[in-house]
Amino acid sequence: VHDSASLAMLTEGGDEVQYTARVATSRIMSANITLGTRLPAYATSLGRVMLADLLPQAPLPDPLAALTPHTVTDRQELRTILERVRETGYALVDGELEEGLRSVAVPVREGGGRVVAAVNVAMHSSRRSVEECVDEVLPALRDAAGRIEGELAVAGMFRRVPEV
């Protein structure tokens, strides 16, 4: 495994993502993320695909803290990004959470179309270009999300997925 893959959900307040599953990289650079880790949703690809589903009421902290020099801290710019994420169905974050960390995420939807989680792949920015993330990683992520959604549909026949 050269890249890390994760599944996360928004916390109750909606301002953080909480990791619920993770396959870590075997490379030297590896973020110290374990199950239960919480990160600011606005600065992660996982959080952005989930926040985009909550527009126009997406919960955004005020102020938006600059975690790196690349972190989007302008609320209107972030809302524009979230609108684009909602339209394209994926988020790509490049160096906003941590310098050199690039990640791409897609939403996981329940049967009614509501986003209940997100999956992502994270890597060092030297591993793949932004274009390679979109061309190579995004299709695999969409496939994985589709399989998870299929499992949710089967599980939903026996137990209702709770509202967030």
C-alpha positions as CSV (number, residue, x, y, z in Angstrom):
1,V,0.0,0.0,0.0
2,H,1.5,3.3,-1.1
3,D,-1.4,5.6,-0.2
4,S,-3.6,5.7,2.8
5,A,-7.4,5.0,2.5
6,S,-9.9,6.1,5.0
7,L,-13.7,6.1,5.8
8,A,-15.0,8.9,8.0
9,M,-18.3,10.5,9.2
10,L,-19.1,14.0,10.3
11,T,-19.3,14.5,14.1
12,E,-22.6,15.5,15.7
13,G,-21.9,19.2,15.3
14,G,-20.8,18.7,11.7
15,D,-17.6,20.7,12.1
16,E,-15.2,17.7,12.3
17,V,-14.6,14.4,10.5
18,Q,-14.1,11.3,12.6
19,Y,-12.2,8.4,11.2
20,T,-14.1,5.1,11.4
21,A,-11.8,2.9,9.2
22,R,-8.3,3.3,7.8
23,V,-5.7,1.4,5.9
24,A,-2.4,3.2,6.5
25,T,0.5,3.6,4.1
26,S,3.7,1.7,4.3
27,R,5.7,4.7,3.1
28,I,7.9,6.9,5.3
29,M,5.4,9.8,5.4
30,S,2.3,8.7,7.3
31,A,0.0,11.0,9.2
32,N,-0.7,9.9,12.7
33,I,-4.4,9.1,12.2
34,T,-6.1,6.3,14.1
35,L,-9.7,5.3,14.4
36,G,-11.5,8.0,16.2
37,T,-9.2,10.8,15.1
38,R,-11.0,14.0,14.5
39,L,-9.9,16.7,12.1
40,P,-11.5,20.0,11.0
41,A,-14.0,19.1,8.2
42,Y,-13.4,22.3,6.2
43,A,-9.7,21.4,5.6
44,T,-10.1,17.8,4.6
45,S,-11.3,16.1,1.4
46,L,-13.5,13.8,3.5
47,G,-15.1,16.8,5.3
48,R,-15.7,18.7,2.1
49,V,-17.7,16.0,0.4
50,M,-19.9,15.7,3.5
51,L,-20.2,19.5,4.1
52,A,-21.1,20.0,0.4
53,D,-24.2,17.8,1.0
54,L,-25.3,20.2,3.8
55,L,-25.2,23.4,1.7
56,P,-26.4,26.0,2.2
57,Q,-26.4,25.3,6.0
58,A,-22.9,23.6,6.1
59,P,-21.5,24.2,9.6
60,L,-18.3,26.2,9.3
61,P,-16.3,27.4,12.2
62,D,-15.7,31.1,12.6
63,P,-12.9,31.9,12.0
64,L,-11.5,29.3,9.7
65,A,-8.0,28.5,11.1
66,A,-5.0,28.4,8.7
67,L,-3.5,25.0,9.3
68,T,-0.9,25.6,6.6
69,P,-0.2,28.5,4.2
70,H,-2.5,26.8,1.7
71,T,-5.6,26.4,3.9
72,V,-8.6,28.1,2.5
73,T,-9.7,30.5,5.3
74,D,-12.1,32.8,3.4
75,R,-15.7,31.6,4.1
76,Q,-17.1,32.7,0.7
77,E,-14.2,31.0,-1.1
78,L,-14.8,27.8,0.9
79,R,-18.6,27.9,0.1
80,T,-17.7,28.2,-3.6
81,I,-15.4,25.2,-3.3
82,L,-18.1,23.2,-1.6
83,E,-20.6,24.1,-4.3
84,R,-18.1,22.8,-6.9
85,V,-17.6,19.6,-4.8
86,R,-21.4,19.1,-4.8
87,E,-21.5,19.5,-8.6
88,T,-18.5,17.2,-9.3
89,G,-19.1,14.6,-6.6
90,Y,-15.6,14.7,-5.2
91,A,-13.2,16.8,-3.3
92,L,-9.4,17.2,-3.7
93,V,-7.4,18.9,-1.0
94,D,-3.8,19.8,-1.6
95,G,-1.6,20.8,1.3
96,E,-4.4,22.5,3.3
97,L,-4.4,20.1,6.2
98,E,-0.7,19.4,6.2
99,E,2.0,20.5,3.8
100,G,2.8,17.9,1.2
101,L,-0.4,15.9,1.9
102,R,-2.8,15.5,-1.0
103,S,-6.1,13.7,-0.7
104,V,-9.2,13.0,-2.8
105,A,-12.6,11.9,-1.4
106,V,-16.0,10.9,-2.6
107,P,-19.3,10.7,-0.6
108,V,-21.1,7.6,0.5
109,R,-24.8,8.0,0.2
110,E,-27.7,6.1,1.8
111,G,-30.7,4.9,-0.3
112,G,-32.4,8.3,-0.1
113,G,-29.3,10.1,-1.5
114,R,-28.2,11.7,1.8
115,V,-24.4,11.6,2.4
116,V,-23.7,9.5,5.5
117,A,-20.0,9.1,5.2
118,A,-17.0,9.6,2.8
119,V,-14.0,7.6,1.6
120,N,-10.7,9.0,0.6
121,V,-7.2,8.3,-0.5
122,A,-4.4,10.4,0.9
123,M,-0.8,10.5,-0.3
124,H,2.3,12.6,-0.3
125,S,2.0,15.2,-3.0
126,S,5.1,13.8,-4.8
127,R,3.4,10.4,-5.3
128,R,0.8,11.6,-7.8
129,S,-0.1,14.9,-9.5
130,V,-3.6,16.4,-9.1
131,E,-4.4,15.1,-12.6
132,E,-3.3,11.6,-11.7
133,C,-5.5,11.7,-8.6
134,V,-8.5,12.5,-10.7
135,D,-7.6,10.1,-13.5
136,E,-6.3,7.1,-11.5
137,V,-7.6,7.3,-7.9
138,L,-11.0,8.9,-8.3
139,P,-12.5,6.0,-10.4
140,A,-11.4,3.5,-7.8
141,L,-12.8,5.6,-5.0
142,R,-16.2,6.0,-6.8
143,D,-16.2,2.2,-7.2
144,A,-15.5,1.6,-3.5
145,A,-18.2,4.1,-2.5
146,G,-20.6,2.3,-4.8
147,R,-19.9,-1.0,-3.1
148,I,-20.3,0.5,0.3
149,E,-23.6,2.0,-0.8
150,G,-24.7,-1.4,-2.0
151,E,-23.9,-2.9,1.4
152,L,-25.8,-0.1,3.1
153,A,-28.8,-0.8,0.9
154,V,-28.8,-4.4,2.0
155,A,-28.3,-3.5,5.6
156,G,-31.1,-0.9,5.3
157,M,-33.5,-3.7,4.5
158,F,-33.0,-5.0,8.0
159,R,-32.1,-1.8,10.0
160,R,-32.8,1.8,9.3
161,V,-29.7,4.1,8.9
162,P,-30.0,6.7,11.6
163,E,-30.3,10.4,10.7
164,V,-27.2,12.5,11.3
